[in-house]
Structures are given as structure tokens and as C-alpha cells.
Amino acid sequence: MMTNRFARRAPLLIFGLFFWATTAFPQAAQQPKKKATSPAKPAQAISPPALEPKALEILKASSDRLAAAHTMAFTAVETYESPSRQGHPLVFVNKSEVTLQRPDKLRVITPGDGPASEFYYNGKTMTAFAPAENLIAIADAPPTIDAAMEAAYKLSGTYFPFDDLIVADPYKDMAEGLRLAYYIGQSHIVGDTTTDMVAYIDNGVFIEVWIGVEDKLPRLIHAVYLDDPAQLRHNLLLSDWKLDIPVPADAFAPTNAAGAKPIPFAHPHPKPSPGAQPPAKSKPPKAQQ
């Protein structure tokens, strides 16, 4: 599931398609005046349980299905909003083709919208490769996928919005910050299958997830940062699920990077060293209309 990892991190590079829409709001009809009456006492709402057992059962079943898979492949299409200079939220899109083998192998191929990138982890090293620029960065890595993802984020800011789906125990990863969970109903549209819809709040993020009734696999995740004044929305569409499939031994290393130029595996926006002068401010690039 999408948990606090999604909440606290944002993609370092954003690319996408610009779109616009116009909306007309008709004026509300004037209502006739009514005689003043004594205010009625508000009805006391009956609050449902903060953590509904059915919602938790669905989230746990999905986590168990993902955690039990020795190998996994899926496609993740991320759409997320970012404010424009004009104040309207723009939508950007990223696509990732993911393959993993537990406990220590991961491949993420990102063909666009921006510059193509490839990420490989083989249990000993992690590699980032930019095929168009022919640049490669390699660094030592911890012996598990969970630890490698944390190390990649701390070292270089590398983050994938589906991190929470590929950890060893997704439910355990979310349980500590879970504050609200309830069952919504079923959908017969998302993922061309029947899904259970569950909403929950985890570490300050409101999340709605569509999970397959039969296969327990997530198909769509919608998230909003509760402390974000703009209430920007983030969505993750998941498809082409393949579990416990054979994966070639050479799948977790680039095949066309023999002549690539090595570069440091480092954060693109490193923190300044103590006592260093801040960089001179420059004018931001002109925004596209």
C-alpha cells in the first residue's frame, strides 16, 4: 500500500503534459426568505470505528499476497499535480516497468515522459544508468531491497512511488502510522476487474486504494497530503501484474552500458558544507504556457 514513504518524498525530476480546462459555475437561485426559527440542535453523529476490521483485513490480505511473491513484475504509471506559475495545478506523468526478486534484486526501467532512466540493484551494488546521455553511477548497497531503497534515497534522492509495494512486509510498514481505515464498497471498472475500495489515513496522508477482490493486488492508489494547503493529488495506476515468474539471471544489470561515462552516485541537490556561502540566486526559467 501507499504509506508514509509516498507522503514524505516527491520525485526529483518532473516531466509531463500540460492541459487545461474551463468550468462555469452557474449562480445559485435566490431562495425566498423564511421566518426566523429557533436553531435546531445538531444531530449527534455516530462515529464508525477508527480502524474498521474489514478495511484492515483487505489491506492485510493484499500485503500478504505481495510479500509472499518470490519474484514480481508490474507496470506503474504515476500522475501527480504540481502548481504552475499561474496557480493552476499541472499534471505530470511517469511510467516505470518494475521487476524484482526477493530478497535482494530490483530493476526499474523508466522510459519517460522525461529522460529515460534505469535503476538496478543486485544485492551488492546499485546502478543508475541514463541511456540517452550514456552516463552511469554505481554504489555499494545493503543486502536487502528495503535497506537498498533507504540507502538510495539518502545517498542520491532516488525514490520510487511504489516503494511501499515492494518492501518485505507492506502492512507492517504502514501499521505504525495508521490512524483511520474504512471500507467504501466495490468497483467493477478499475483494472477491468472487481476491486474493493478502502480509504485510510497514514502518517498525514489520505489514501484511497482499489484492490482486486480475487487476486488481492492493488490496481489504483490515490493520495492527498493532508497538510498540503493546495491539496494536490497523486495517483498510481498499477497493471500487468506477474507474480512468481522466472526471471533471467542477467536481468538486474544494464546490457548496453559498456562504454558509459561513470559519474558519482550522489544527490543532485547536496546540502552545503558548514560555513559554505549560499549560491548566488539566478532568475528561474520562463514557464511554459
ROPA-259838 format. One line per field, with one value per residue (C-alpha): chain; x, y, z; residue number from 1. Coordinates in steps of 0.1 Angstrom, whole numbers, plus 5000, padded with zeros to 4 digits. Layout:
REM residues N
c (A ...);
X (X ...);
Y (Y ...);
Z (Z ...);
k (NUM ...);
END
This chain:
REM residues 289
c (A A A A A A A A A A A A A A A A A A A A A A A A A A A A A A A A A A A A A A A A A A A A A A A A A A A A A A A A A A A A A A A A A A A A A A A A A A A A A A A A A A A A A A A A A A A A A A A A A A A A A A A A A A A A A A A A A A A A A A A A A A A A A A A A A A A A A A A A A A A A A A A A A A A A A A A A A A A A A A A A A A A A A A A A A A A A A A A A A A A A A A A A A A A A A A A A A A A A A A A A A A A A A A A A A A A A A A A A A A A A A A A A A A A A A A A A A A A A A A A A A A A A A A A A A A A A A A A A A A A A A A A A A A A A A A A A A A A A A A A A A A A A A A A A A);
X (5000 5009 5021 5045 5071 5048 5040 5074 5091 5085 5101 5133 5125 5091 5080 5046 5019 5002 4964 4937 4900 4873 4845 4814 4796 4760 4748 4727 4690 4678 4658 4627 4632 4619 4607 4633 4630 4649 4681 4676 4700 4725 4720 4748 4767 4775 4812 4823 4853 4886 4900 4873 4882 4870 4893 4923 4915 4916 4949 4965 4954 4970 5002 5004 5000 5027 5051 5047 5058 5094 5095 5073 5068 5043 5039 5033 5020 5023 5004 5008 5000 5024 5015 5021 5032 4996 4984 4967 4978 4996 4996 5029 5032 5060 5059 5080 5084 5094 5109 5121 5134 5133 5152 5179 5173 5154 5151 5132 5131 5116 5111 5095 5080 5113 5148 5149 5165 5173 5179 5194 5201 5217 5222 5257 5256 5230 5234 5217 5220 5209 5210 5204 5233 5253 5260 5263 5266 5274 5275 5278 5244 5230 5218 5180 5156 5142 5176 5188 5158 5165 5202 5194 5172 5197 5226 5211 5174 5163 5127 5100 5063 5057 5083 5056 5045 5079 5091 5093 5061 5039 5013 5039 5054 5021 5006 5026 5012 4977 4951 4919 4907 4873 4857 4839 4825 4833 4842 4838 4857 4893 4917 4889 4881 4862 4880 4874 4878 4894 4903 4928 4950 4986 5012 4993 4983 4947 4948 4922 4931 4914 4924 4914 4887 4901 4938 4943 4966 4963 4952 4949 4961 4950 4967 4964 4988 4965 4989 4992 4972 4968 4955 4975 4966 4988 4977 4994 4979 4992 4988 5004 5009 5030 5039 5064 5076 5110 5135 5167 5199 5212 5180 5195 5223 5223 5231 5241 5263 5298 5310 5290 5308 5310 5296 5292 5261 5252 5223 5215 5209 5235 5234 5261 5290 5292 5305 5299 5284 5250 5250 5240 5204 5195 5163 5141 5134 5104 5074 5057 5022);
Y (5000 5036 5048 5073 5067 5082 5111 5123 5121 5138 5129 5148 5153 5161 5159 5157 5170 5204 5205 5230 5231 5257 5253 5275 5279 5290 5315 5300 5308 5332 5314 5330 5344 5323 5333 5330 5299 5286 5268 5231 5211 5193 5156 5137 5117 5081 5077 5045 5027 5045 5013 4991 4954 4948 4975 4962 4927 4938 4958 4929 4903 4925 4929 4891 4884 4908 4897 4860 4865 4855 4873 4901 4923 4951 4984 5016 5048 5078 5110 5139 5175 5204 5241 5263 5299 5308 5290 5261 5226 5209 5171 5152 5116 5090 5053 5026 4989 4970 4936 4922 4891 4888 4895 4913 4922 4950 4966 4997 5009 5044 5053 5087 5113 5128 5115 5077 5061 5027 5015 4981 4965 4931 4926 4941 4973 4997 5012 5042 5044 5072 5056 5088 5106 5074 5081 5055 5057 5027 5025 4998 4987 4968 4932 4936 4956 4975 4987 4994 5017 5036 5039 5050 5078 5090 5088 5103 5112 5082 5074 5053 5059 5021 5016 5005 4977 4960 4960 4928 4934 4963 4961 4963 4993 5011 4999 5023 5054 5041 5064 5058 5030 5022 5002 5021 4995 4978 4989 4970 4995 4999 4974 4957 4936 4938 4957 4965 5002 5011 5046 5052 5079 5070 5095 5126 5113 5104 5074 5055 5022 4998 4961 4931 4910 4878 4883 4909 4930 4968 4984 5021 5043 5079 5101 5136 5152 5164 5193 5205 5238 5232 5196 5184 5149 5119 5087 5054 5031 4995 4969 4939 4921 4889 4870 4842 4842 4830 4860 4857 4859 4889 4910 4931 4948 4971 4954 4984 5004 4991 5025 5047 5075 5070 5097 5099 5083 5114 5137 5163 5189 5182 5201 5228 5221 5240 5276 5275 5305 5300 5300 5332 5335 5332 5340 5310 5297 5311 5288 5272 5283);
Z (5000 4997 5031 5047 5021 4995 5019 5027 4993 4960 4926 4919 4882 4869 4833 4818 4795 4800 4799 4807 4813 4818 4842 4845 4879 4875 4900 4928 4926 4952 4979 4995 5029 5058 5092 5118 5139 5169 5158 5160 5180 5157 5154 5171 5145 5151 5145 5129 5143 5135 5121 5106 5107 5071 5058 5078 5066 5029 5034 5052 5026 4998 5018 5024 4987 4977 5005 4996 4959 4954 4920 4908 4877 4871 4854 4875 4859 4883 4878 4902 4904 4908 4910 4879 4879 4871 4902 4884 4892 4863 4859 4853 4844 4849 4839 4855 4845 4876 4881 4915 4930 4968 4989 4971 4934 4917 4883 4874 4838 4834 4797 4802 4800 4808 4801 4802 4832 4845 4881 4890 4924 4927 4964 4964 4943 4929 4895 4879 4841 4817 4782 4762 4779 4783 4820 4847 4885 4907 4945 4972 4986 5016 5012 5011 4989 5019 5030 4995 4989 5020 5011 4976 4989 5015 4990 4959 4965 4944 4951 4935 4944 4946 4973 4997 4975 4972 5008 5027 5047 5033 5061 5088 5071 5073 5106 5129 5112 5105 5120 5101 5078 5064 5037 5008 4985 4952 4918 4885 4864 4877 4863 4843 4873 4906 4933 4969 4977 5010 5024 5052 5067 5073 5086 5075 5040 5030 5007 4987 4972 4948 4955 4934 4951 4937 4934 4963 4941 4941 4909 4917 4946 4952 4978 4991 5016 5045 5054 5018 5015 4978 4983 4953 4942 4935 4917 4909 4883 4886 4858 4841 4874 4872 4904 4909 4873 4861 4859 4839 4860 4839 4844 4872 4853 4823 4790 4769 4793 4784 4772 4796 4814 4852 4874 4912 4927 4946 4954 4927 4954 4981 5014 5016 5039 5072 5066 5029 5012 4996 4958 4940 4931 4894 4876 4872 4837 4819 4825 4795 4788);
k (1 2 3 4 5 6 7 8 9 10 11 12 13 14 15 16 17 18 19 20 21 22 23 24 25 26 27 28 29 30 31 32 33 34 35 36 37 38 39 40 41 42 43 44 45 46 47 48 49 50 51 52 53 54 55 56 57 58 59 60 61 62 63 64 65 66 67 68 69 70 71 72 73 74 75 76 77 78 79 80 81 82 83 84 85 86 87 88 89 90 91 92 93 94 95 96 97 98 99 100 101 102 103 104 105 106 107 108 109 110 111 112 113 114 115 116 117 118 119 120 121 122 123 124 125 126 127 128 129 130 131 132 133 134 135 136 137 138 139 140 141 142 143 144 145 146 147 148 149 150 151 152 153 154 155 156 157 158 159 160 161 162 163 164 165 166 167 168 169 170 171 172 173 174 175 176 177 178 179 180 181 182 183 184 185 186 187 188 189 190 191 192 193 194 195 196 197 198 199 200 201 202 203 204 205 206 207 208 209 210 211 212 213 214 215 216 217 218 219 220 221 222 223 224 225 226 227 228 229 230 231 232 233 234 235 236 237 238 239 240 241 242 243 244 245 246 247 248 249 250 251 252 253 254 255 256 257 258 259 260 261 262 263 264 265 266 267 268 269 270 271 272 273 274 275 276 277 278 279 280 281 282 283 284 285 286 287 288 289);
END
